[in-house]
Amino acid sequence: MTETAEPRARRTHILADLTPLRTSPAYRRLWFGNTVSWIGQGMTALAVSLQVYDITGSAFSVGLIGFCSLVPLVVFGLYGGAVADTVDRRKLGLFSALGSFTLSLVLVASALLGVEHVGLLYAIVALQAVCFALNAPARASMIARLLPAEQLPAANALTTMTSTTGTLVGPMLGGLIVGWWGYRAAYTVDAVCFTASLYAMWRMPSMLPDRKDGEARKRASVLDGLRFLGTRPNLRMTFFTDLCAMVLAHPRALFPVVAVLWYGGDARTTGLLVAAPALGALLGGVFSGWLGRIRRHGLAILLAVGSWGAAIAVFGLTRELWLGLLFLALAGCADTVSMVFRNTMLQAAVPDELRGRLQGVFIVVVAGGPRLGDFLAGSVADLVSPAVAVTGGGVLCVTGVALLALKWRAFARYDARDPQP
């Protein structure tokens, strides 16, 4: 190896592993389509919030947008997983993406016609959540069929970069476009972005679930998926550890308060606090090349979730803004590592005929956990103080993970070379 090739090889091991994009054209199209559509959805989410506020002038009305999306995600998350284990996942992904695209066109039409009705916007947000709840399990279940098992950590790291990029770039672009050209322009760009996801699904090969001959025509049951999860301790631990982080140590709801009380800031300071974990998560994905060499996925999840809790606990003790942003970014990076390995275990250790239903449970946990965390953090902050809510939550997260690790010790020994659910 030449002298210039060695540093290049080291950089390759540190930076995100692009092997899945190089080896699988179908995965490459899926990833690109999702990345573009996530940015468009981030733009629309901000544009809808701004439009609701312009119409009502009420922060409460803006807050109801989250409720309108949460309920369909929780209700249809499990159902979408069962559907993904029954029908051709390519068709389910295509038709649900087409539904989201149609709803984007409705937003464009309403803006062009000057329709300003909050109820219409709420209904569109709720229906978009239904389409997402049907699309996400199908899409996630496809990845394990498109790639070999050894490439799944790299693929999941790339997926986290997709969602994080949408979270960071989408709202920023949405704010600029709404400010310059109005809501109709933002909604139109989102509709155009969605065509990338439609194209990716259109080009995807047919992907019926692998089922036993005797179950070929049997409709997948949500209860069967939950029973399977109830008898698989390693898979249960992926959900338990995530709930420790999202319910016990999720200080997002307190960012507006701590921005003023701790840092003497304003709305811009709150924006920085919100962006810091997302930026850390994005950097965790960019520098994820080393994750593919990790085989003890259970141990990696325990350490990552514990690191999240520790970083949040220290954040609660900081009173320098730069230091608080640093620890929030470290927490976001730890969350990326945890998510990569949790997704990989769900894809590698679950039989194909059950992957959709387990991904449905994943959606419910991811959607519901942070909302419960917001409620808990806000309640403790009101009863005691924001510092106790943040630091105490971080300590409880670390403690909870430690207790779970002691209770189910086999989880730390989970080996990717022999995935046992």
N, C-alpha and C positions, 0 to 999 in steps of 0.2 A: 504494500500500500504506500502510495506516495505521501510526502509530507503535507500536501494540501488536501488530500483525501481524508486523512484522519480527523481533522477538525470538522469536516463536512459530515462524517459518519457520526461523530459525537452530537452535532447539532440535530441530526435526524433522530437520534435516540431521545433527545430532550423535547423537540417540537412534536406537535400532534402527528400521529402515524396516519399517513394518507393511503395506506395500502388498500383499505376497502374501496376507496374512490377509484383507484387504479385498476383493481382486479374485477370489479363488478359494475358493468354499465348500468344495470337496473338499479343498484343501490346508489350509484352516482346521480342518476336522474331523480331518484326519490329524495336524496339529500339536498340537491340543488333546488328542487321544487319546494321542499319544506322550508328551506332557508329564505327563499324569496317570499313565500306566502306568510311566514312568521313576521317578516318586516312589515308587510302590508297589514297584517292583523294588528300589530303594535300601533301603526298609524291610525287605523280605524278606532281602536280602543280609546286613544286619546281624543280623537276628533268627536266621538260620540259623547265622551265626558264633557268636553268643552261646549258642545251643542246643547246638551241637557242643562248645563249651567246657564248658558245664554238665554234659554227659553224660560227657566224657572227662577234663576237667581238663588237657588237653594242648594247648600252643600249636602243636605239630607237626600235630596233627589238624585244627586250624583252618586251618593253612597248606595242607593238602591240598585244601581247598575250591577254592582258586585253581587248583590243578592239574586238578581235576575239570572246571572250566569251560574252561580253556585248551585242552586237547586237543581237545574237540569243536569249539571255535571255529576252530581251525587246520584240522582235518580236514574239517569240513563247510562252512567258509567258502567255499572254492573250489567245492565241489559245489553249495552253495546258490545261488551266482551263476549256474552253468550251468543249474540248474532255472529260475531267474528269467528266463533268456533262451529258455526252451523253452515254458513254460506261461503261462496268464493270471496276471499278477502280482497282480491283485486276489485271485484264488482262493488263490494261494500265501500271500499276506500274511494272508488270513482264516484259512486252516486252520492256519498256524503260530502265529498269535495264539491260536486256539482251543486248540492244544496247550499253550501257556504258561498259559492260563487254567485248563485241566484240571489241570495240575501244581500250580497255586496251590490248587485245591480239594483235591488230595491232601494238601498241607501242612496245610490247615485240618482235614481229617478226621483226620489222624494226631495233631494237637494235641488235638482234641476227645476222641479215644479214648485219649490218654495213651501213644501209641506213642513210645518213645525209642530209636531205632535209628540209629546214625551211618551205616550203610550205606545206609539208605533216604534220608537227607538228601543223601548224596553222589550217589546215583543221580538224585534229583530235580534237583540242581544241574547235573549233566551233561546231562540231557534238556532242561532249560531253555536251556542253551547251544546245543544242537542246534536248538531252535525259533528262537532268536535268529539263528543262522547262516543259517537258511532265510528268516527274516522280513526281516532288515536289507537284503540286496541288493534284494529285491522292493520294499521301501518306498522305498529311496533312488533306485531306477531310476524310480519313479513321478513324482518331483518335476519332472524335466525335461519330462514330458508334461503336467503340470498347469499349468505357469507358462511365460511367455516367457523367453528367455535373459537379458534385462536384469534380471529379478527374481531370478535364481538366487543372486547373492551375498547379497541380503537374506534369502532363504529359508534359506540355509545358516547365516547368522548366527543366525537364529531357532532353527534346529536345535541349534546349539551351546548356546544358552541352555536348551533342553530337557534335554539330557544333563547339563549342569552343575548345573541346578536339582535334578535327580534325585540327583546325587552329593552335593550339599550338604544339601538338605532331607530327602531320603528317610532316610538313616541317623539324622539327628537325630530325626525323628518316630518312626522305628522304635525307637530307644532309649527314648524317652518312653513309647510305647505298651506295649513289653515290660515296662518298669518298673512301669507302673500296672496293666495288665490281663493281661499274659502273652503268650506266643507265639501262642496261638490268635487273639487280637485283631489282632495285627500281620499274620498270614497272611490273616485275613478281610478286612481293609482292602485288602490287596494284590489279592485276588481281585475285590473291588468296583471297585478302580481299573482293573483290566484290562478291565472291560466298556466303558470309554471307547474303548480301542484296537479292540476287537471291533466296536463301533458304527461307528467311522470306516472300517474296512475293509469292513464290510457295505454302507455307503453309497457306496463308491468305484465309479466306472464300470469296466466291463471294460477290461483293459489288456493285450492280447496284444502281444508284442514286434513291432516293425516289421521284417519280414524280407523278403528277396527271394523272388519267386514260386517259384523253383526250390528254395529252402531252407525252404519253408513247413512241411514235415513232418519236417525233419531235426532230430535232437536236438542241442542246443548242446553243444559240446565244450570242456572246460576247457583243453585244449592249444591250441585255436584262440584262446582269449582270451589265453593266455600268449604265443603267437606274435605276436599283434597288439601286445601290450605291448612285446615285444622289438624291434619295428620302429618304435616311436613314441617318440622321445627326450624330447619334452616331457612325456608321461605318465610315462615312467620316472623323470624328474627329480622328479616330485611324491612318488614313493615313496622315492627315494634321499635327498632332503632330510629327509623325515620320519624315516627310519632314523638319519640323523646326530643328530637331536635325541633320539630315544627310546632309542637304544642307547648313544651316547657321553655324553650329558648328561642322565641321568635319575636323580637322587639320591634318589628316594622311599624305597628300601630303607635308606638311611642316616639317615633322619629320627629314629628312636629313639636312635641313637648320638649324632648331633650335638646333639640336644636336651639331652643330659646333658653331653657333653664341651665344647661351645662355649657353651651358654647356661645351664648349671647348672640345667636344668629337669627335668621329669618327664613323665608320660603326657599331662598337659594341654598341655605345650609341644609335644609330638609332634603332638597334635591340631591345634594352631594351624599347625604347619608343613605338615601334610597339607591343611588347609583353604585356606591362602593361595593356591596356584596355582589351585584351583577358583574361589575368589572373584575372582581376577584374570581368569580366563576368563569368568566370568559378567559382570563389568563390561565386558569387551571386547565381549561380545554386546549388552549394554544400550546401549553407546555406539558402535554399529556403523553408524550411518546414513551415514557418509562412505564406507564400503567400496564402495557401489554406483557411485561415481564413478570408481573405479580401473579402468583398462583394461589395464595392464601386470601381469597376474596373476603371471607367472613372476618378475618382479623383486620383486613384493610378497612372494612366498613366500620368496625368497632373503633379503630383509631381515628378514622375520619370524622365520625359523629362526635366522638369525645373531643376532638380538636375544635369542631364547631362550637360545642358547649363552652370549652375553655376560652376560646376567642371572644364569644359573646359575654362571658363573665368578666373578662378583663376590659372589654369595651365599656361595661357598666361602671368601671372604676376610673375611666379616663375623663379628663376635663380639658385636654388639648385636642382641637379638632383634627389635626393631621394624624395624631395617634389613634383617635377613635376610628377614622377612616381606614387606617392601616389594619386594625384588628377586624373591622367589618369585611375588608377585602380578603383577609386570611380566612375568615369564616366562609365566605363565598367560594374560595378555592377548595376548602375542605368539603363543602357541599357537592362540588363537582366530582371529587374523588368518590364520595359515598354514592352518588347517583350512578356513576359509571358502573360500579361493581354491583349495585342493587339491580340495575337493569340487566346486566350480564347474567346474574344468577337466575333471574326470572326467565330469560331466554334460553339458557343452557340447561337448567335443571328441571324445567317443566315440559311434559310431553306436549307435542304440537297441538293435539286436540283440546288442550286446556289453556294454551297460551293466551288466547283472547280474553278468557274470563279472569285470569290472574292479572292481565294488563288492565282490565276493568277495575279490579280492586285497587290497583296502583293509582288509577286516575282518582278514585274516591278519596284515597289517603292523601294524595298530593293536593287535591282541591279542598278537602275539608280540614286537614291538619293545620295549615297556616291560619285559617279563619278561627279555629278554636284557640290557636296561639295568640292571635290578636285580641280575642275576648279575654283570655286569661291575663295577658300582660296589662291590658287596660284596667281590668278589675283590681289587680294587685297594686298597680300604680296609684289608683284612686284611694284604695284602702290604706296603703303604707306610703310608698314613694316610688318614683321611676327607677331609682338606683337599685332598690330592693327587687323590683320586678325584673330588671335586666340581669343583674349579677346573680341574684338568687335563682333565676331561671337557668342561667348557664351552669351553675353549680348542680342544680337538680338534674339537668341533662347529663352531665358527666356521671353523676351518681347513678342515675337510671341505667345508663349504658353499662356501667361496671356491674350492677346487680344482674342485668340481663346476661352479661357474659359469664357470670358465676353460675347462673341458673342453667343455661344451655351452653356448656363448655365446648360441645362438639362444633358449635358454629365457628369458633376461632380456628378450628382445624379443617374447615371446608377447603377442599383442594379442587381447583378448576380442571385438573386433569382427570378427575373422577367426580363429576358434579352429582351430589346427592341432595335431593330436596328436603 
